[in-house]
């Protein structure tokens, strides 16, 4: 098949939707399909990209996003007439100024000979975000009727799609190349904590909803002898960097490093080094790609456990075991969850085995087959 993966933003940005599109696209290419990426500006030359829009920056649902300016319908029609895609796969919610126009023009040009599907990615973290999505749903109501099928990356995302867009979506999780992360981790020598300390690691954008300040508060609430047993590595960049540095200084935690941005090729090693990888997001997560990556990397190493924020999207990945999820805003409960994991190596080993098995359900080979079923392959 010839497949167009449509994204309102650039595929060059290292965000979750971009990871979804590129991971799925690589799988589809390996399976023998021809994959094109229809997006805004991109500098990539290793894949077939059609840059059809320009973007402006906005903040929505706790994220810095870029939305497209109005895109030429003539340019879209010309591309679609030239390529004649079998499947057009749109990442939703989508912009009426770009992706919706792709859908409109494709349906006009090819009637029902092209299959148009969407993947719903969002789960708002505030009433303002939810109201904004409701409003977008009303604007897109007619366009949504032109789709043949919808997926959602989790059951919470599917439930929100039903409420706000009237979409009945099949739950198909985000694909992650679990084997690659495990192999990358297994192929590198781990960097353990100095003096036999356990490594506790966080990696993510330094924004409010990712919970990095809540992590520091929970660590600060640990007894001094437990703190001394830890080497804390907090990776990532973002607008809260100054607040994070100040919080670490005030807490006087004994062994904390801030390595900053971690490149994609170094993520597996960063996760695998961690005896406890902590992702305490407080909300606004429709899935948890970072949890899957960390569990896969630790599976490759053969040790380590992931602790996640108890928000609906993350729980869809980590499961309902309260030993590996916590309300990060409850500093006392967060600290106690950390203390238990730090103090009990047998528990960490048992949870590691469970997570190493669980992560396989999100592997791109399994998820990609589910996507192809929705495509009608």
Residue pairs with C-beta under 8 A, 6 or more apart in sequence:
1 33
1 34
1 86
1 87
1 375
1 377
2 33
2 34
2 36
2 83
2 84
2 85
2 86
2 87
3 28
3 33
3 34
3 35
3 36
3 85
3 86
3 87
3 88
3 89
3 375
4 36
4 37
4 38
4 83
4 85
4 87
4 88
4 89
4 102
5 21
5 24
5 25
5 35
5 36
5 37
5 38
5 89
5 91
6 38
6 39
6 88
6 89
6 90
6 91
6 94
6 99
6 102
7 17
7 18
7 21
7 37
7 38
7 39
7 40
7 91
7 99
8 39
8 40
8 53
8 55
8 67
8 68
8 91
8 94
8 95
8 98
8 99
9 15
9 17
9 18
9 39
9 40
9 55
9 65
9 66
9 67
9 68
10 18
10 39
10 40
10 41
10 42
10 51
10 55
10 66
11 18
11 21
11 22
11 37
11 39
11 42
11 44
11 47
11 49
12 18
12 41
12 42
12 43
12 44
13 66
14 264
15 63
16 121
16 174
16 287
16 289
17 91
17 121
19 174
19 176
19 289
20 91
20 119
20 121
20 153
20 174
20 175
20 289
21 37
21 91
22 47
23 174
23 175
23 176
23 177
23 364
24 175
24 364
24 367
24 368
24 371
25 35
25 37
25 47
26 177
26 364
27 175
27 364
27 365
27 368
28 35
28 368
28 372
29 35
31 368
31 372
34 48
35 47
35 48
36 48
36 49
36 50
36 83
36 85
37 47
37 48
37 49
37 50
38 50
38 52
38 79
38 102
39 49
39 50
39 51
39 52
39 53
40 51
40 52
40 53
40 54
40 55
40 66
40 68
40 98
41 51
41 53
41 54
41 55
42 49
42 51
50 79
52 71
52 72
52 75
52 76
52 79
52 98
52 102
53 68
53 69
53 71
53 97
53 98
54 68
54 69
55 66
55 67
55 68
55 69
56 66
56 67
56 69
57 64
57 65
57 66
58 64
58 65
58 66
58 67
59 65
60 129
60 132
61 122
61 124
61 125
61 126
61 129
61 284
62 125
62 126
62 129
62 207
62 208
62 209
62 283
62 284
63 207
63 284
67 95
67 97
68 95
68 97
68 98
69 97
70 97
70 98
71 97
71 98
71 101
73 101
73 104
73 105
76 101
76 102
76 105
77 105
77 109
80 102
80 105
80 106
80 109
80 110
81 109
84 110
84 114
85 106
85 114
86 114
86 115
87 114
87 115
87 116
87 117
87 375
88 102
88 103
88 106
88 114
88 115
88 116
88 117
89 117
89 118
89 119
89 375
90 99
90 102
90 103
90 116
90 117
90 118
90 119
90 147
91 99
91 118
91 119
91 121
92 99
92 118
92 119
92 120
92 121
92 150
92 165
93 120
93 121
93 122
93 133
93 136
93 137
93 140
93 165
94 100
94 118
94 140
96 136
96 139
96 140
96 143
100 140
100 143
103 116
103 143
103 146
103 147
104 143
104 146
106 114
106 116
107 114
107 116
107 146
115 148
115 149
115 375
115 376
116 146
116 147
116 148
117 147
117 148
117 149
117 150
117 151
117 374
117 375
118 144
118 147
118 149
118 150
118 151
118 167
119 150
119 151
119 152
119 153
119 172
120 150
120 151
120 152
120 153
120 157
120 158
120 160
120 161
120 165
120 167
120 169
120 286
121 152
121 153
121 157
121 286
121 287
122 133
122 157
122 160
122 286
123 154
123 156
123 157
123 160
123 284
123 285
123 286
123 312
123 313
124 130
124 132
124 133
124 160
124 284
125 209
125 282
125 283
125 284
125 285
126 284
129 284
130 164
133 160
133 164
134 164
137 144
137 164
137 165
137 166
140 165
141 166
144 165
144 166
144 167
149 170
149 374
150 161
150 167
150 168
150 169
150 170
151 169
151 170
151 171
151 172
151 371
151 374
152 158
152 161
152 167
152 169
152 170
152 171
152 172
152 286
153 171
153 172
153 173
153 174
153 286
153 287
153 313
154 171
154 173
154 286
154 287
154 312
154 313
154 316
154 317
155 171
155 316
156 286
156 312
156 313
156 316
157 169
157 171
157 286
157 287
157 313
158 169
158 170
158 171
160 286
161 167
161 169
162 168
162 169
170 374
172 367
172 370
172 371
172 374
173 287
173 316
173 317
173 361
173 362
173 367
174 287
174 289
174 292
174 362
174 367
175 362
175 363
175 364
175 367
175 368
175 371
176 289
176 292
176 293
176 296
176 362
176 363
176 364
176 367
177 363
177 364
178 292
178 296
178 299
178 359
178 360
178 362
178 363
178 364
179 296
179 363
179 365
180 268
181 267
181 268
181 271
181 293
181 296
181 297
181 300
182 268
182 296
182 297
182 299
182 300
183 300
184 265
184 268
184 269
184 297
184 300
185 268
185 269
185 271
185 272
185 296
185 297
185 298
185 299
185 300
185 301
186 300
186 301
188 268
188 269
188 272
190 269
190 272
190 273
190 301
191 199
191 269
191 273
192 199
192 273
193 199
193 230
193 231
193 255
193 275
194 231
194 255
197 228
197 229
197 230
197 231
197 255
198 229
198 230
198 231
198 275
198 276
198 342
199 230
199 231
199 233
199 273
199 274
199 275
199 276
200 219
200 230
200 231
200 232
200 233
200 274
200 275
200 276
200 277
200 278
200 338
200 342
201 232
201 233
201 234
201 235
201 270
201 271
201 273
201 274
201 276
201 277
201 278
202 212
202 215
202 232
202 233
202 234
202 235
202 236
202 277
202 278
202 279
202 280
203 235
203 236
203 262
203 267
203 270
203 271
203 277
203 279
203 290
203 294
204 210
204 212
204 235
204 236
204 279
204 281
204 290
205 236
205 237
205 238
206 212
206 236
206 237
206 238
206 239
206 240
206 241
206 244
207 238
207 239
207 240
208 240
208 282
209 281
209 282
209 283
209 284
209 285
210 236
210 238
210 279
210 280
210 281
211 279
211 280
211 281
211 282
211 309
211 328
212 234
212 236
212 240
212 244
212 280
213 240
213 243
213 244
213 247
214 280
214 282
214 328
214 329
214 331
214 334
215 234
215 278
215 280
215 328
215 334
216 244
216 247
216 248
216 251
216 253
217 247
217 251
217 331
217 334
218 280
218 328
218 331
218 334
218 335
218 338
219 227
219 230
219 232
219 251
219 253
219 335
219 338
220 251
220 253
221 331
221 332
221 334
221 335
222 230
222 335
222 338
222 339
222 342
223 339
226 338
226 339
226 342
226 343
227 253
227 254
227 255
228 254
228 255
229 342
230 255
230 342
231 255
231 257
232 253
232 255
232 256
232 257
233 256
233 257
233 259
233 270
233 273
233 274
234 244
234 248
234 256
234 257
234 258
234 259
235 258
235 259
235 260
235 261
235 262
235 270
236 260
236 261
236 262
237 260
237 261
241 258
244 258
245 258
248 256
248 258
262 270
267 293
267 297
268 293
268 296
268 297
268 300
269 297
270 297
271 277
271 293
271 294
271 297
271 298
271 304
272 297
272 298
272 300
272 301
272 304
274 294
274 298
274 304
275 303
275 304
275 305
275 348
276 304
276 305
276 306
276 307
276 338
276 341
276 342
276 348
277 294
277 298
277 304
277 305
277 306
277 307
278 306
278 307
278 308
278 338
279 288
279 290
279 291
279 294
279 306
279 307
279 308
279 309
279 314
280 307
280 308
280 309
280 326
280 328
280 334
281 288
281 308
281 309
281 311
281 314
281 328
282 309
282 311
282 327
282 328
282 329
283 309
283 311
284 311
284 313
285 309
285 311
285 312
285 313
285 314
286 313
287 313
287 316
287 317
288 308
288 313
288 314
288 316
288 317
288 318
291 306
291 308
291 314
291 317
291 318
292 317
292 359
292 362
294 304
294 306
295 306
295 355
295 356
295 358
295 359
296 359
297 304
298 304
298 305
298 306
298 352
298 355
298 356
299 352
299 355
299 356
299 359
302 352
303 348
303 349
303 352
304 348
304 352
305 324
305 341
305 348
305 351
305 352
305 355
306 318
306 324
306 355
307 324
307 325
307 326
307 337
307 338
307 341
308 314
308 315
308 317
308 318
308 324
308 325
308 326
309 325
309 326
309 327
309 328
310 322
310 325
310 326
310 327
310 328
314 325
315 325
317 362
318 324
318 325
318 355
319 325
319 358
321 351
321 354
323 337
323 340
323 341
323 347
323 351
324 351
324 355
326 333
326 334
326 337
327 333
327 334
328 334
340 347
341 347
341 348
341 351
360 366
